[in-house]
Amino acid sequence: MSHTVEKIGGTSMSQYEAVRDNVIKRNGSSKELYNRMFVVSAYGGITDLLLENKKNGQPGVYGMFSSSDDDDPWMEAFERLRARIDELNAGFFGEGDLRKKADKFIGERLDDAERSLTYLQRLCQHGHFELDSHLFTVREMLASIGEAHSAWSMTHLLQRDGVNACFVDLSGWKAEEALPLDDMIKKQLEKIDVTKQLPIVTGYTHCKEGLMGTFDRGYSEMTFSRMAVVSGASEAVIHKEYHLSSADPRLVGDDKVVPIGRTNYDVADQLANLGMEAIHPRAAKGLRQAEIALRIKNTFDPDHQGTLITGDYVSDTPRVEIIAGRKKLYAIEFFDQDMMGSIDKYDSTILAAIARFKAHVVSKDMNANTITHYVAGNLKTINRIRTLLQEKYPDAEVDTRKVAVVSAIGSDMKVPGMLAKTVSALSEVNISVLAMHQSIRQVDMQFVIDEDDYDEAVKSLHRCLIEVHDHGSAICVA
């Protein structure tokens, strides 16, 4: 029988009963219980405590360990991590033998990790050993703990509740060698009969490629994608705590947004570029090439079919499907009178400077003597980029300003007058457009505006381009 590979996000994982009833035991049918594999994220907030807070950058164990010569900060962070895991175990298992097994499993990993960090820190006090050369391994080791904890716990909770679940540990804890990613997955899947077992798989995979180096916090999506491709899944499914909708409900309102019923991987890539990932673009690439459809479902609305994403979908009539955007961007405007005829050389240098400081380019525009990059990064990073460019080209003018980007996105937006209609919607609420972009591919239109105008811009575009249509329970229902 064909099978699906499904991923459960961290916020959903933290609510076990909802996942069990809405996702695992959906419809109560034993026939539908198996022929599925589940890749799970760490419980909500655990990876933040292990590494650093994804939203505000507050350091966790890794952040403290990598930036301090003192034992106390990272050890205190480790104790906060232990306390939170103990709290989760108490909530999931209560008291009894299963709680003791859960505490023993994760306790051993935490103890091993803490001993390793202590030893490494002491070792690197000697001049022959440099901490920086080991930090990548430290980050990978710490990251693996979160998914191992959640996958082990989910497996044993489901076994307690009558499901033949099995724990699939891809974390490579104490492994003698690192295999290539696909080989690691194949090796584990050989042991499993998906018609009778429900694999609960760690989102982190220890492999030769080093997932953290390329995908950082997106590593679980890469595990999920390769699981689907390697096993030949009929569909890949991601369970989140919200629908993929026509806009952010926190801005527009729950009663006004509409779930997206169908869209394509081009649209998913545009969302990722704006920091609103349905899935990491590199993970989506594997699914797209293998012609595996991706479905995004809301854990807490199990009766809704969710969003089906395929490579070939185009809406039957041109329309805007999503209003999305990004705040906290900086426009880096580079002007040089000598640029004419050498724009490729200048652009390469600017992009190299941005890449050096690991900032992310969301969009750019150019003319004969000016290139402007719209970049995601903090002010300190932006100032470093500006200083570097000014040193490289002392006669150039390099200016920066804080901006936002708001975008109208759809699988097909080839509608005459759409650009004029969109600009008019912004004009009606007195928002000035600083720059705009519409590519030949016609899957999105981007508008650069003052950051203070962002919220009102999203509301206005959603009102004029989406709310005027009666889409019902979803846009483009499958």
N, C-alpha and C positions, 0 to 999 in steps of 0.2 A: 504494500500500500504506500501511496505517496505520504510524505510527512512535511510538517512545517518546522521552521526554526524560529523561536520567539524570544524576545528580549524584554526583561522587566526592569524599569528604571528604579533608581534609588528611593525616590519618594513613595512610589507604589510598594516597593519591597518592605518599607517600614510599616505597612498596614497589611499584615499577613492574612487576616480573615477576608478582607476584600479581594486580595489576590487569589486566595484559595477558592472562594465562592464565585467570583466573577470571571476569573481567567482559567484556573486549573480545572475546577469541577463545573465548568459551564454546562448548563442544561441538565446536569446530573446524569449524563449518559456515559457508561463505561466504554462504549464504542468510540466516543470522542475524547476519552481521557488520554489515550496513548497516541502513537504516531506523531509525537511532538517532542522537540528538544527545547529546553529553556536556558538561555544565557542570562545570568543575573548580575546586576550592579551591586556595589556595596550599599548598605543601608544609608539613607539620607543623612548627610553630615559627617559620615565616618571618614571618607577620603579627604574632606576638608581638614579633619583633625590629624590625619596621617601626613598629608602633604602641605597644603595651604588652602585657605578659603577661596573658592573659585570666583566669588563675587567681589570681595573687598581686599583680597590678597593677604589677610591676616595669617601669619605663619603657623603651621602645625608642627609635628615632630620633625619632618624633613626641613622645613623652613628654619626652625630653630637650630637644628644640628648643623646645617650647611653654612650658617652665618655667625656662629658663636664659637669661641674657643672654650667657653665655660660649660661644665656639665649641667648646671642647674636649669637653664631655660629649656633644653630639649627633654630633660628628665621630667620636668614639671608638665610639659606638653604630653609626655608619654603617660603620666598619671591621669591626666584629663581624658586621654583616649581610653585607658583601662576603665575608668569610672563610667564612661558612656557605654562601652561594650557590656559592662556588668549590668548597667541599667536596662539595656536592650534584652539581654539574656533573661533577666528577671521578668520582664514584661512578656516575653514569648513563652518561656518554659515554666515559670512559677518556681515551685520547689519540687525536689524529687530526683530520681536517678538521671533522667534526661537532662535536667539542668546541670547536674554534676558533670555529665559527659560533655555538654556544650562548653562549660567553663574550662574543662580540661583541654579540649581541642584548641580553643583559641588562646588559652593561657600559655600553652606550650609554644605557640608561634610568637606570641608577644614576648615571652621570656627569651627565646632564641634571638629575636630581632634586637631586643634591648642589650643582650650580651654582645652581639655583633657590633653595635654602635659604640658601646663602651670600649671594646677592644680596639676598634678602628681609630677612635679618637686618641687613645693612648699611643697606638702605633705611629700615628701621624705627628706626634710630638717630636719624633726623631726626624732629623733633616733629610734622610733618605726616602721618606714616604710623604707624598703630597695628598692631602684630603681631596682636592678637586678631581683627581684622577679616579676617585672611587665614588663620587657623588651620584653618577648615573646608576650604578649598581644599587646604591642605597635607596634611591628613589623607586626603582623597580621592586626591590624587596619590600619596602613599606607599602607600596600600592597594592601588592598581591594579597596583603593581609585582609583588607576590607572585603574583597570578593570571596575569598576563602571562607570567611566568617559567615557571610550571608548565604552562600551556596550550601555550606554544611548545615546551617540552621534550617533553611527552607526544606532541604531533603529530609531531615529528621522530623520536622513538624508535619510534613506531608505523610511520612511513614506512620506517624502516630495517628493520623486522621484517615488511614486506610488506603493510601495511594502507594503503589510500588515505585517509589522514587529512588533514584540512585545518584550519589554524589560523584561528579566528574571534576577532578581537580587538575586544571591546566596550569596551575601556578608554579609547578616545578620546584616546590619547596624541598630543599636538600637534594635536588637532582644532580647527577654526576655530569651531565652534558646538556647543552641546549640544542634542541632540534629545530629545523626550519618550521615556521608557523603551521603550514599545511600538514607536514608530517606529524607534528605534535597532536594535531586534531585527529588525524586518521588513526594514529596509534591508540588514542583513547576510545574512539568510536567503534573500533574493532570488537570491543568487549561487550557491546550493548545491543540488545534486541529491542528496538523502539516500539515494536508491536505489543510488548509486554512490560516495558520499563519506561519510566519518565525521567530522562536525564536532566539533572540540575547542574549546570556548567558554570564554572567561575568565569566572570567577564574578563579577568586578567589572564593572559597566556604568557608563560615564560618561553621565549623562543630565540633563535639565533639572530633574527632581525632586530630584536629589541623594540617592542611596540611603543614604549614610552618615548624613545628618541624621536620617532616620527609623528606619533599621534597624541602624545602626552595624555591628557585626561579623556581623549576619545578612544582609548585602547579597547574598551569593552565593545564598542560598535564594530571595531575591526575583527575582534574575535567572533562576534555575532555574524558578520558578513561572510567571513571565511568558513564558518560552520555551515552556513546555508549553501555556499558554493561547493565545498568539498563533499558534502553529503547529498547534493543534488536535490535540495528542498523544492517543494512545489510553490511555496510562498514564504516570505520572511515577514515577521510581525513584530512591531515594537509597541509595548504597552506603557503608556505614559499617564500622568495624572490629569491630563487635559486633552481636548481635541486639537488637531491642527485646524485652525479656524481662519476666518477671513481677516481677523485683526486681533490684537491683544485685548482680551475681554476686560482687563484691568483699566484700559484706557477708554475703550468704546462702550463697554457695558455687556454683561452676559446676555441680556435680552436682545442685543443688536447684532452680535457676531453670529456667523453661520459656519458650521463645520464644513470642511472641504471634503467632498465625496471622492473626487478623482483629480489627479494631476500627474505631472511627469517629473523625471529626474532633473530636467533643466530648471524647473521651478525650485526643487529641493536644493539645488546648487546655489541659486540666487538667495534663498533664505539663509543658507550656511554662510554666505559671504557677508550677510548682515548680522551674523552672530546669533541667528535663530535656527539652529540646526535641527532638522527632522532626523538627519543622520549625517555623519562625517562624510564629506565628498569622496574621500578615498575609499571608504567603506561602501558607499553607494556605487562607485565605479565597478567593483567586483560583481555586485548584484545586477547592474545594468548589462555588463558584458555577458553574464550567464543567463540573461533574460529571465531573471527571477523578480517577480513583483514584490514590492514592499508595501505593507499595510501598517498604518499608524492607528492604534486604538486607544480609547480612553478607558482605563481600568475601572473607573467608577460609573461608566455608562455602557455596560456590556452588550446591551441590545442594539446599539448603534454600530453600523458596519465599518465605521472609521474612514480613513483616507487611503485609497489605493493608488500607489505610485508605480508607474510603468515607464518604459523608455519610449514607447510609441504613442502615448496618449496625447491627443489634441482636442480641445473642447469643440463640440459640434457647431457652436456659434462663437465668434470672438467675444471675449469678455475679460474683465479684471476679476481675479479670484482672491487675491490677498493684498492687503495694505500692510506693509511692514517697514521697518527702518532701524536706524541706529543712532543713539546719542553718543556724546563724549568722543567725537571725532575732532581731528585737527586738520585744517587745510594748510599744507606746506606749499606756498606759492614761490616758485623759483623763476626769476626774470634775469635774462642776460641778453644784451643787444647782439652779442656774437653768436647766439644760438642758431640763427638762420642757416640751414644747410647742414647742421651737425646735431640735430635734435636727438638722434639715436644715441650718440656718445653721451650727451648730457643726461638723457633719461636713464641710461645704464648706470651712470655714476650715482644718480639720485637713488635709484632702486637698491643699489649696493649699500648705500648709507642706511637706508631704511631697514634692509635685511640684517645689517650688522647689529643693530640694536633691537632686532626681533619685533619690530612693529608690523602691523598688518595693513596692507593697502586695500581699501574698500572700493575706491574708484579713482579716476584721474581724468583730467582734460588738458588740452594743449593747444597752442597756436604757434605762430612763427617764432616767437621769442620767449614764451612763457609756458612752463609746465606746472600744473597744480595737482598734487597727490592728496587724497583724502584718507587720512591714516588713523587707525585705532591704536592708542597708546597713551601713557600718562604724560603729564607735562614735562617731567624730568627727561623722559626718553625723547620727546619732541625737541626739546632744547638741545639735547646732545646731537641729534640729527642736523638741526639748523647750524650749530657751531661747526660741525664737521664740513658741511657744504660751504659755509662761509670761508673756512680755511682753504678749501680746495679751489674755490672761485671767489677771490677777494673782490672782484669788480662786479659780482652779481648782487642782486637784491633778493634776499630770502626773507619772506614774511610768513607768519603763522597766525591763525585765528581759530577759535573754537567754533565748530559747526555741528550740524546733524544732517543725516540723509533720510529721506522718506521715499518709499518706492511703491509703485503700483505694479503688481506681478500677476502674470497669467500664462497659461500654456499657449494661448494664441490671442494677441492683442492687436491684430491687424485691422483696426477699425478706423476709417477716415474720421478725422476730427478728435480722436481720443486724446492726443497731446493737448490740443486747445481746451478741451473740456476739463482736463486735469488741472492745467494752469489756472483756468477760470475758477475752479473749486478752491484753490489756494488764495486767489485774489479776493474772493468773496469774504474771506475772513482776515483780509489785510495782511497776508503773509507774502513777503518779498522772496522771490526765487533768486538765489545767488548764482546757481549753475544748474544745468539740467542735461540729462543724457538719455538717449533712446537708441538702442543698437538695431542693426538690420535684422537680427534674430527675432526681435519683437516679443520677448518674453518679460521685459520689465522696462519701466521708466523711472529714472532716479532724479530726485530734486534735492539740491543742497540748500539748506536754509539755516537761519540762526537757531541755535539749540533751544532757546526760550520758546520758539514757535512749534517745537516738535509735536507736543501733545495735541495741540489744536489742528495741526496739519493732518495727523492721522485721522482724527475724528471727522474733519471736513471731507477728506478723500473717501473715507468709508461711507459717509452719508451720501455723497454724490455719485459714487461709482458702484456701490454694492447694495446699500439699504434701499435704494429706489426700485430694486428688482425683488420679486417675491420668490426667493430660492427655496423656501420650505425647510426641511430638516437638514439639507446639505446642498452645497453647490456641486453640480455635475455628479449626481448619484450614479454609482456603478450599475 
